[in-house]
Amino acid sequence: MHNREYYQKLTDKSTYSNWPFHRSFDEYGVAYSSDGKVLLDASHIEAEYYSIREGTEVIASYAFDEASVRSIIVPEGVVALGENAFANMRDLEEVSLPQNSLTYIGDCAFYSCEKLKRVAVPEGIDALVGTFQACSQLEDVALPNSLRFIDSAFCECYALENILIPEGVEEIKNEAFKYSGLRHVKLPSTIRLLDSAFSFCRVLESVSWPILQSSDVVIGNASFSFCENLQSIELPDGITEIQECAFGSCSVLREIVLPRSLKKFGSPQHWSRKDKHIISLSDEFVVKDNMLLNKDETVLITCFNRNDSIRVPDSVEYIGRAAFAGCDKLVHISLGQNLKSIGLGAFSNCFNLRSIEFSSRLEEIKMNAFIYCQSLVEVVLPESVQVIEPEAFYNCIYNHRTTKTNQKYPSVNL
C-alpha cells in the first residue's frame, strides 16, 4: 500500500493553513494555491461542467464538498485526491480521472455522490477506502489490476449489480459491499481476507472461488451475513478459518462443505438452521447427525439437526456459543453424560424447547444460555452445577414463575 500518511498530509487542508493569504482564483472563483498545484476550495461552485486547471497536482480534502456540478474532468498530472474531496456532490453524474498520474485516492473521496453512475479507477491505485460509499446509483465500475485492498468502498451502492474484482486483490473488508445489488461474485485467487465484506447483500445468489494462491485464507466475521438469497458458495482448499457469523441468516443456503484446509470455525450465531446440511472434509472436525464437533468430539460447535428431539453425544464436554441458537423445532434435548459447560447463548431463541435432560457432571451454564426459550417452564439442575451466569434463563422460566430448582442457585431467575 502506498504511503497513506504522506498523502493524507499532502491533501489535508490544514497543511495549507495559510492558504487564504496565498491563493489564486479561476473564473468560477475556485481557489488554488498560489503556485497552482493544489486545488483548495470549490465547495461553492454551481456549474454544469467543470475542468480542473492544467498543472494541478493535488485536490485537497473536502475541496468540492457539497458543490453542485454535473460533470468534472480531473486532468493528467493530478497525483492525489484528498479525503472527501468530492463528497456530497448530489448532482455529480460523470467524473473523468487521470489514467496515468493518479496514485492516491483519499478516504470517502466520492462519498454520497448519489447520481454518479460510472467510474474507471486508474492503474496505480492500490487501495479504495470508503471511496464510493453511498453512491446509490453507481452501476458500472472498472477496477485496476494494481488494486490490493477494498475497504468499505462500495457500501450502500444499491444499483451495483456486477463488478469484476481483479486478480491481485488481497483483502475485502469493513462492509466493503454491504447493501450493494451484487447478484454473483467471483473472487480472485489472490484473496487472503474477507471481513464483513458482503453482509446484507440481500440479492446475492452465488459466490465462486478459483484455486487459491494463499494457504492461509480467512473468512472473517459476518462476511456473508444476511445474504438472504445466497444459494451456493464454494469453499476451496486454502481457507483455514471461518469466523463468527460468517454465513449468519443465509436462509436459503442449503449445504456447507468445509474444506480440507479448515482449522478454525467460529460461533455460528444467527445462522439460519432451516434445511441445512454440513459436510466436513477437514480432519479438524467431525459431523454427527448434522452436528459439527471438533476432531476429538468433546466440543459441539453447531447443530443443523431439525428434529424435535436431539441427544448430544456422550463424548461432548462443552456446547459452544450459540450452537443451537434458533433451533425453533427443538422440543426436547438430552445433553449427554459428560457435559460440563453450556456456552453463551447456546440455546437462545429455541422457542419450542420444553424439556432438558442435564448431565450429572454439568458445572457451568453461561450467560443467555437459554434466553427466550419461552416454552421452557421447569428445569431440574444437578448438584454438580457450580456456576449459573446472569440471565442464563432470561424470559423463560422466570416469567412463568414455576421454577423448580435447587435453592442454592437463585441466579437462575436473573
HUUR-V227790 format. One record per pair of residues at least 24 apart in sequence whose C-alpha atoms are under 10 Angstrom apart, sorted by the first residue. I is the first residue (numbers start at 1). J is the second residue. Records with the same first field share a line. If there is no record, write none. Layout:
I=J ; J
//
This chain:
1=104 ; 125 ; 126 ; 127 ; 146 ; 147 ; 148 ; 149
2=103 ; 104 ; 124 ; 125 ; 126 ; 127
3=104
4=104 ; 105 ; 106 ; 107 ; 127
7=58 ; 79 ; 80 ; 81 ; 82 ; 83 ; 103 ; 104 ; 105 ; 106
8=60 ; 61 ; 80 ; 81 ; 82 ; 83 ; 104 ; 105 ; 106 ; 107
9=60 ; 61 ; 82
10=38 ; 58 ; 59 ; 60 ; 61 ; 80 ; 81 ; 82
11=38 ; 39 ; 40 ; 57 ; 58 ; 59 ; 60 ; 61 ; 62 ; 63 ; 80 ; 81 ; 82 ; 83 ; 85 ; 104 ; 105 ; 106
12=40 ; 58 ; 59 ; 60 ; 61 ; 62 ; 63 ; 81 ; 82 ; 83 ; 85 ; 106
13=38 ; 39 ; 40 ; 41 ; 59 ; 60 ; 61 ; 62 ; 63 ; 82 ; 83
14=60 ; 61
15=60
16=40 ; 60
26=52 ; 53
30=63 ; 64
31=63
32=56 ; 58 ; 59 ; 60
33=58
37=77 ; 78
38=63 ; 78 ; 80
39=63 ; 64 ; 81 ; 85
40=64 ; 85
41=65 ; 67 ; 85
42=66 ; 67 ; 68 ; 85 ; 86
43=67 ; 68 ; 69 ; 85 ; 86 ; 87 ; 89
44=68 ; 69
45=69
46=70 ; 91
47=71 ; 72 ; 91
48=72 ; 91 ; 92
49=73 ; 92 ; 94
50=74 ; 95
51=75 ; 95 ; 96
52=76 ; 78
53=78
54=78
56=80
57=81 ; 101 ; 102
58=82 ; 102 ; 104
59=83 ; 85 ; 86 ; 105 ; 106
60=84 ; 85 ; 86 ; 106
61=85 ; 86 ; 87 ; 106 ; 107 ; 108 ; 109
62=86 ; 87 ; 88 ; 108 ; 109 ; 110
63=87 ; 109
64=88 ; 89 ; 109 ; 110
65=89 ; 90 ; 109 ; 110 ; 111 ; 113
66=90 ; 91 ; 92 ; 112 ; 113
67=91 ; 92
68=92
69=93 ; 94
70=94 ; 95 ; 115 ; 116
71=95 ; 96 ; 116
72=96 ; 97
73=97 ; 98
74=98 ; 99 ; 102
75=99 ; 100 ; 101 ; 102
76=100 ; 101 ; 102
77=101 ; 102
78=102 ; 103 ; 104
79=103 ; 104 ; 105
80=104 ; 105 ; 106
81=105 ; 106 ; 107 ; 109 ; 110
82=106 ; 107 ; 108 ; 109
83=107 ; 108 ; 109 ; 110 ; 111 ; 129 ; 130 ; 131
84=108 ; 109 ; 110 ; 111 ; 112 ; 130 ; 131
85=109 ; 110 ; 111
86=110 ; 111 ; 112 ; 113 ; 131
87=111 ; 112 ; 113 ; 114 ; 131 ; 132 ; 133 ; 134 ; 135
88=112 ; 113 ; 114 ; 134 ; 135
89=113 ; 114 ; 115 ; 116
90=114 ; 115 ; 116 ; 135
91=115 ; 116
92=116 ; 117
93=117 ; 118 ; 119 ; 137 ; 138
94=118 ; 119
95=119 ; 120
96=120 ; 121 ; 122
97=121 ; 122
98=122 ; 123
99=123 ; 124 ; 125 ; 144
100=124
101=125
103=127
104=128
105=129 ; 131
106=130 ; 131
107=131 ; 132 ; 133 ; 151 ; 152 ; 153
108=132 ; 133 ; 134 ; 152 ; 153
109=133 ; 153
110=134 ; 135 ; 153
111=135 ; 136 ; 153 ; 154 ; 155
112=136 ; 137 ; 156 ; 157
113=137 ; 138
114=138 ; 157
116=140
117=141 ; 157 ; 159 ; 160
118=142 ; 160
119=143
120=144
121=145 ; 147
122=146 ; 147
123=147
125=149
126=150 ; 168 ; 169
127=151 ; 153 ; 169 ; 171
128=152 ; 153 ; 154 ; 172 ; 176
129=153 ; 154 ; 173 ; 174 ; 176
130=154 ; 155 ; 174 ; 175 ; 176
131=155 ; 176
132=156 ; 157 ; 176
133=157 ; 175 ; 176 ; 177 ; 178 ; 180
134=158 ; 179 ; 180
135=159 ; 160
136=160 ; 179 ; 180 ; 181
138=180
139=163 ; 180 ; 181 ; 182
140=164
141=165
142=166
144=168 ; 169
145=169
147=171
148=172 ; 190 ; 191
149=173 ; 176 ; 191 ; 193
150=174 ; 175 ; 176 ; 177 ; 194 ; 197
151=175 ; 176 ; 177 ; 195 ; 197
152=176 ; 177 ; 178 ; 196 ; 197
153=177 ; 178
154=178 ; 179 ; 180 ; 197 ; 198
155=179 ; 180 ; 197 ; 198 ; 199 ; 200 ; 201
156=180 ; 181 ; 200 ; 201
157=181 ; 182
158=182 ; 201
161=185 ; 203 ; 204
162=186
164=188
166=190
167=191
169=193
170=194 ; 214 ; 217
171=195 ; 197 ; 217 ; 218
172=196 ; 197 ; 198 ; 220 ; 223
173=197 ; 198 ; 219 ; 220 ; 221 ; 223
174=198 ; 199 ; 220 ; 221 ; 222 ; 223
175=199 ; 200 ; 222 ; 223 ; 224
176=223
177=201 ; 223
178=202 ; 223 ; 224 ; 225 ; 226 ; 227
179=203 ; 204 ; 226 ; 227
180=204
182=206
183=207 ; 229 ; 230
184=208 ; 230
185=209 ; 233
186=210
187=212
188=212 ; 213
189=213 ; 214
190=214 ; 217
191=216 ; 217 ; 218
192=216 ; 217 ; 218 ; 219 ; 238 ; 239
193=217 ; 218 ; 219 ; 220 ; 223 ; 239 ; 241
194=218 ; 219 ; 220 ; 221 ; 222 ; 223 ; 224 ; 242 ; 243 ; 246
195=219 ; 220 ; 221 ; 222 ; 223 ; 224 ; 243 ; 246
196=220 ; 221 ; 222 ; 223 ; 224 ; 225 ; 245 ; 246 ; 247
197=221 ; 222 ; 223 ; 224 ; 225 ; 246
198=222 ; 223 ; 224 ; 225 ; 226 ; 227 ; 246
199=223 ; 224 ; 225 ; 226 ; 227 ; 228 ; 246 ; 247 ; 248
200=224 ; 225 ; 226 ; 227 ; 228 ; 249 ; 250
201=225 ; 226 ; 227 ; 228 ; 229 ; 230
202=226 ; 227 ; 228 ; 229 ; 230 ; 250
203=227 ; 228 ; 229 ; 230
204=228 ; 229 ; 230 ; 231 ; 232
205=229 ; 230 ; 231 ; 232 ; 233 ; 252 ; 253
206=230 ; 231 ; 232 ; 233 ; 234 ; 253
207=231 ; 232 ; 233 ; 234 ; 235
208=232 ; 233 ; 234 ; 235 ; 236
209=233 ; 234 ; 235 ; 236
210=234 ; 235 ; 236 ; 237
211=235 ; 236 ; 237 ; 238
212=236 ; 237 ; 238 ; 239
213=237 ; 238
214=238 ; 239 ; 240
215=239 ; 240 ; 261 ; 262
216=240 ; 241 ; 261 ; 262 ; 263
217=241 ; 242 ; 261 ; 262
218=242 ; 243 ; 262 ; 264
219=243 ; 244 ; 246 ; 247 ; 265
220=244 ; 245 ; 246 ; 247 ; 266
221=245 ; 246 ; 247 ; 248 ; 266 ; 267
222=246 ; 247 ; 248 ; 249 ; 268 ; 269 ; 270
223=247 ; 248
224=248 ; 249 ; 250
225=249 ; 250 ; 251 ; 270 ; 271 ; 272
226=250 ; 251 ; 270 ; 271 ; 272
227=251 ; 252 ; 253
228=252 ; 253 ; 272
229=253
230=254
231=255
232=256
233=257
234=258 ; 259
235=259 ; 260 ; 261 ; 262
236=260 ; 261 ; 262
237=261 ; 262 ; 281 ; 282
238=262
239=263 ; 264
240=264 ; 265 ; 282
241=265 ; 266
242=266 ; 267 ; 268
243=267 ; 268
244=268 ; 269 ; 270 ; 271 ; 321
245=269 ; 270 ; 271
246=270 ; 271
247=271 ; 272
248=272 ; 273
249=273 ; 274
250=274
251=275 ; 276
252=276
253=277
254=278
255=279
256=280
257=281 ; 282
258=282 ; 285
259=283
260=284 ; 285
263=294
264=294
265=292 ; 294 ; 301 ; 302
266=301 ; 302 ; 320 ; 321
267=301 ; 302 ; 320 ; 321 ; 322 ; 323 ; 344 ; 346
268=301 ; 302 ; 303 ; 320 ; 321 ; 322 ; 323 ; 324 ; 325
269=302 ; 321 ; 322 ; 323 ; 324 ; 325 ; 326 ; 345 ; 346 ; 348
270=322 ; 323 ; 324 ; 325 ; 326
271=302 ; 303 ; 304 ; 322 ; 323 ; 324 ; 325 ; 326 ; 327
272=304 ; 325 ; 326 ; 327
273=302 ; 303 ; 304 ; 305 ; 306 ; 324 ; 325 ; 326 ; 327 ; 328 ; 329
274=304 ; 305 ; 306 ; 326 ; 327 ; 328 ; 329
275=304 ; 305 ; 306
276=303 ; 304 ; 305 ; 306
277=303 ; 304 ; 305
278=302 ; 303 ; 304 ; 305
288=312 ; 313
289=313
291=323 ; 324
292=323
293=319 ; 320
298=338 ; 339
299=339 ; 341
300=324 ; 342 ; 343
301=343 ; 346
302=346
303=327
305=329 ; 330
306=330
307=331 ; 332
308=332 ; 333 ; 352 ; 353
309=333 ; 334 ; 353 ; 355
310=334 ; 335
311=335 ; 336 ; 357
312=336 ; 337 ; 338 ; 339
313=337 ; 338 ; 339
314=338 ; 339 ; 359
315=339
316=340 ; 341
317=341 ; 342 ; 359 ; 361 ; 362
318=342 ; 343 ; 362 ; 364
319=343 ; 344 ; 345 ; 346 ; 347 ; 365 ; 369
320=344 ; 345 ; 346 ; 347 ; 369
321=345 ; 346 ; 347 ; 348 ; 366 ; 368 ; 369
322=346 ; 347 ; 348 ; 349 ; 368 ; 369 ; 370
323=347 ; 348 ; 369
324=348 ; 349 ; 350 ; 369 ; 370
325=349 ; 350 ; 351 ; 369 ; 370 ; 371 ; 373
326=350 ; 351 ; 352 ; 372 ; 373
327=351 ; 352 ; 353
328=352 ; 353 ; 373
329=353
330=354 ; 355
331=355 ; 356 ; 375 ; 376
332=356 ; 357 ; 376
333=357 ; 358
334=358 ; 359
335=359 ; 360 ; 362
336=360 ; 361 ; 362
337=361 ; 362
338=362
339=363 ; 364
340=364 ; 365 ; 384 ; 385
341=365 ; 366 ; 385 ; 387
342=366 ; 367 ; 368 ; 369 ; 370 ; 388 ; 392
343=367 ; 368 ; 369 ; 370 ; 392
344=368 ; 369 ; 370 ; 371 ; 389 ; 392
345=369 ; 370 ; 371 ; 372 ; 391 ; 392 ; 393
346=370 ; 371 ; 392
347=371 ; 372 ; 373 ; 392 ; 393
348=372 ; 373 ; 374 ; 392 ; 393 ; 394
349=373 ; 374
350=374 ; 375 ; 376
351=375 ; 376 ; 396
352=376
353=377
354=378 ; 379
355=379 ; 380
356=380 ; 381
357=381 ; 382
358=382
359=384 ; 385
360=384 ; 385
361=385
362=386 ; 387
363=387 ; 388
364=388 ; 389
365=389 ; 390 ; 392 ; 393 ; 412
366=390 ; 391 ; 392 ; 393
367=391 ; 392 ; 393 ; 394 ; 414
368=392 ; 393 ; 394 ; 395
369=393 ; 394
370=394 ; 395 ; 396 ; 397
371=395 ; 396 ; 397
372=396 ; 397
373=397
374=398 ; 399 ; 400
375=400
376=400 ; 402 ; 403
377=401 ; 402 ; 403 ; 404
378=402 ; 403 ; 404 ; 405
379=403 ; 404 ; 405 ; 406 ; 412
380=404 ; 405 ; 406
381=405 ; 406 ; 409
382=406
383=408 ; 409
385=409
387=411 ; 412
388=412 ; 413 ; 414
389=414
390=414
//
